[in-house]
Amino acid sequence: MKNIIRNIFILLLLVSCSHDDSEIVSYENPEISLVIPLGFPEFNNAVYNNIPTKYGVELGEKLFFEKKLSTDNTVSCSSCHIQANAFSDTNVQAIGIEGRLGFRNTPSVQNLAFINFYNWDGSRLELENQTLVPIITHEEMDSSILEVIGKLEAESFYKELFYKAFGDDDITADRIYNSIAQYEYTLISSNSKYDSIKRNEGKKFTEREALGYQVFQEKCISCHSTELFTDQSFRNIGFPINPNANEAGRSRVTGDPEDYMSFRVPTLRNIEVTAPYGSFGQFATLKEVLDYFDNGVLTADNLDPIFKDNNNRIRLTEEEKNYLIDFLKTLTDYKFIDNNI
């Protein structure tokens, strides 16, 4: 009788162990190898503290398109950051829940792994710290991170995604921020016609594009330098001023009057598809921007010397403007903006 009881106990123990093993699923979560394109700078430091992984990126992409991040479940990151527009949109200013008008124009999301400042005024130094801004901003998602966590915890598939990405199914604020940043780090644009020419892959500029590249090197490259096509500086270039009384540009962050109405120099990559232009969409077309530079910008005590030392102008003939636009279109990366390529 004792042997029978002992055997039954052992059998139950084996069944129990077998059951427990079936509940534990181990996932390999390899790091994703991000390649630095030819001529690009080194990754920023934050990337090395939050290296993209297979499931981290998968989770981040899911959250990027998740409307539950907004308080009424109508707006996601992707609502304003549309791939066909290099993850920007076509609105003058961003539009949030209930049609609320945002403060500024939606910046593109591309090559963020190489950028040292985020937002027009550089208010965030790490991408992981930027994600909370649209979530809690009244004009954007008007939610809270606790509300977002509660919604995600109610979805079993999110628990699985967090488990795959981080080793357990605990849904935390930092994991939300880190996974979205991991996804955004993978959004590298470096396959335009310009890049192909630089890599000697057989393509060539047309005559007009080549003339435009020459104009660019003479009159634009001081601000739009490096292969990122931005020197990442903050400059007041005399654009029409946002009438919103809260606007002060970089000085909203630094408190320094010298930074008043200075904004981060935007990248020119994919600029063909990121209209309108300017911190609050002041210009509908590239031609309007170039006409404004040619006709003369607004004066200011801290106006960038490029304008201040040249009677507030960058002189451009009509031919130079057209050539320059032709060159700028060679910066369009069709593989980046089109899911189907």
N, C-alpha and C positions, 0 to 999 in steps of 0.2 A: 504493500500500500504506500509505504514511504517513497519507494522508487517511482511509483506512478505519479504521486504528487510532485516529486522532484522533476520528473520529465515534463509534466505540464507546466511547471514554473519556468523551466528552461525554454520551453516552446513559446510561452507568453513573452519571455524576455527577448527572444530572438525576433518575434513578430514586432514587439515594441521598438527594438533597435532598427529593424528594417523600415518601420513606419517613419521613425525620426529622420533616418537618412534620406527618405524620399521627400521630406519637407525642405531639406537644405540643398539649395541649388547654387553651385559655384559658377560665377561668370568670369571669364578672362576679360579684362578691360584695358587693352593695349593703348599706349599713347599714340596719338596721330602725329606723323612726321610733317611738320610745316616747313616748306622749302622757302628760303629767302630768294626772291627773284633777282635776276641780274641787275646790279647797281642799286638795289634797295638798301636802306640802312639796317642795322641790327634790330631784332625785336626789342620792344621796351621791356623793362625789368619785370612788370607784372605778369607777362606771358610765362616766364620761367617759374613763377610761384603758382600758376594755375594752368599747367600744361594740358592742352586738349586731349581727351581720351575718346575712344570709340563711343561709349555710352554717355559720357558727359556731353559730347556734341549732339548726340541723338536726343537727349533730354532737353538741351538748350534750344535746339531747333523746334521741338514740340512746344516749349514755353514761349518762344518767339512768336509763334502763330496762335497762341492761346488767348482767347478773348476773356477768359475768367480772370485775367490779371486786372481787368477794369471792373469798377463797382457794379455796373449794370450788364456785364458780360457782352458788350458790343464792340469793344476796341481791343486790339492786340498790338504788339510792337509792329507787326507786319501791316497793320492798317495804314500807318504813315510811312513805313520803310518798305517800299514795294520794289521787288527785284528788277522789274523792267525799267525802273528809274534809278538804277544803282542803289537800291534800298533808300531812296528818298521818295517824294511824291510830287504832284503837280500843283499843289495848293500854294498860295502866297504865304500863308501861315498854317501851321499844323492845326488839324481839326480833331478834337477829342470827343468824349461822350456827349450825347445830346446836342451835337453840332457846335460845341463850345470852341471858340477861336483861340488858338494858342498864341504864345508870346512872340515866337520867331518862326522863321522858315525851317522846315525839316532838313537837317543835314544828311548827307549820304552816309551809308554804313559800308565802308570798304577800306581795306588795308589798315584796320584799327590796331592790329598787332604791332604796327610801327609808329603809332601816334603817341605823343607824350602828354597831350591835353585833350579833353573832351568837352563838347558843347561849344557854342559860339564864343563864350567868354572864358573858356578853359576852367570852368568851375570844378571839374573832376579830373584828377590826375591818374586814376586807374579805372579801367572799364568796369571792373567789378563793383565800383562805387557809383556808377552812373545809372544802373538799372532801376534803382529805387526812385529816381527823380520822376520819370513819367508815371510810375504807379501811384505816387501820392499827390502829384500836381493836379489841382482842381480843374484846370483847362484840358487835361489829358485823360488820365484814367480815374482820378479822384477816388482811389481805393486806399488800402493800407496793407502792409505786408502780412499782418496777422489775418486779415480777411482773405488774402490770396492763399495763404497756407491752409486755412480752413477749407477752402474750396477744393484745393488739390488733394487734401487728405481724404476727401469724400470719394475720390476716384481710385479704384483699385489698380488701374493700369499705371497711374503715376507712382504708386508705391513700388511697383515692380521696376519702373524706370529709375527711380531714385536708388533702389537696391542695386541695380546693375551699375549705376554710375559711381556710387559711393560706398557700397558694401553693406548697407542696411537701408531700411525703408523710412528712416527718419527724414521728414521734410522740414528743412530749416531755411531761414532767410539767406544765409550765406551760400547754401547749396543752390538755391534759385539763382542768385546773382552770379555765382561762379559758372554754372552750366550755360547760362545765356551768354556770358562773356566767352566761354570756350567756343560756342557756335560762331559767335561774331569774329573771333580770331581766325577762323577758317575762311572768312570771306575776303580772299585776296584777289585783287584784280591786276593782272599783269600780262594779258594776252590780246592787247590791242594791235592794230596795224603798226603803230609806233614801236611797240615792244618787239614785234616780229622783225622790223627793220633793224633795230638795235642788236638783235641776236643774229643778224645776217642769215635770215631764213629764206632769202630770195625775193622778198617784197621790196618795192621802192616807192618813195614819195612821188606823187605826180609833180609836175612843174609848179602848180599853184600851192600844193602842200609844202614843197621845199621852200618856196618864197615865204610862206606863212611861218615856217619853222625859223627862218632867218629873222623875221620880224619879232617872233617870240623871244629869240635869244637877245635881241637888241633892246626890247622894251618891256618884257614881262618876267624874265628869268630871275631878276633880283628878289622877287617875292615868291615866285612859283618855281623854286629850285628843287634839286634832287629828283630822283625818279618817282617820288611821291607827288611831285608838282605842287609842293608847298614847303616853305621853309619853317612852318609851324610857329611863326612869330605872330604877334598881335599888333595890328596897325590900324590907325585911323586914316582911311583913304577918301574921306569926304563924301561918302554916300549920303543920299537923303536920309534923314533921321526918323527913326521909329517914333510916332507920336505918343506911344505909351509912356506915361510919366515914370514908370519903373525902369525904363531902359537907360543904361549908362555904359553898356559894353563891358570891357574888361575891368573897369573901375568898380563894378558891382562886386567883384571878387576881391580886388586888391585894396580898394578904398583910396587909391591914388588918383588925383585929378589928371595926372599925366596920361592915364589909361582911359580917359573918358572917350566913349564911342570907338574904342579900338576893339577889333574882333580878330579871331583866329583866321589866318589866311587859309581859305578853303583849297582843297585839292582841285586840280583841273581834270583829273581822270574822269572819264565818262560824263564830262560836262555837257555834252550834246543832249543827254537825256535827263538832266537834273534841273531844268528850268522850273519855276522862275528863280532868279538869282539875287543874292544879297541876304543880309541877316534877317530881313522880314519880307523877302520877295519883292524888292523894289523894282526889279527889271524883268520884263517878260521874255526877252530874247538876249542872246549874246551881242547882237548888233546894238541894242539899246545900251548895254554896258559900255561897249567901245565908243559909241557916240558920246556918252556922258564923260568918259575920260578925255576925249578929244575936245569937247566943248568947255570943260572946266568943272571941277568938283567944288563942293562946299568948303569954305575956308574954316580953319580951326587952329587954335594955338598949338595943338599937338598933331597937326596934319603931318603925315609921313613926308620926310624930306624928298622922296621921289617926286611928289607933287609940289610941295612947298617951294622947292628950289627951281621949279620949272613953271612958275605962274599958274599953279594948281592944275596943270594939264599933263597929259601924255599925248603928244601930237601924233595923229594917225591920218594918213590919207584914206580915201574911200577904198582904194585898191588894197592898201595894207590891211584894212579891217577885213575885207573879204578873204584875202589870203590867210590871214590869221585864223579866221573861223574855219577855213578848209583844213588847216593844220590841226586845230583843236578837235576836229571830228576824227582825226586819226587816233585819238586817245580813247575812243569808244571800244570797249571790250565786249564783243557780242556774246562770247561764251559766258561771261560773268552775268550779263543781264537777261539771258535767255535760258530757261530751264531745259529747252528741247535741243540745245546744241551740245 
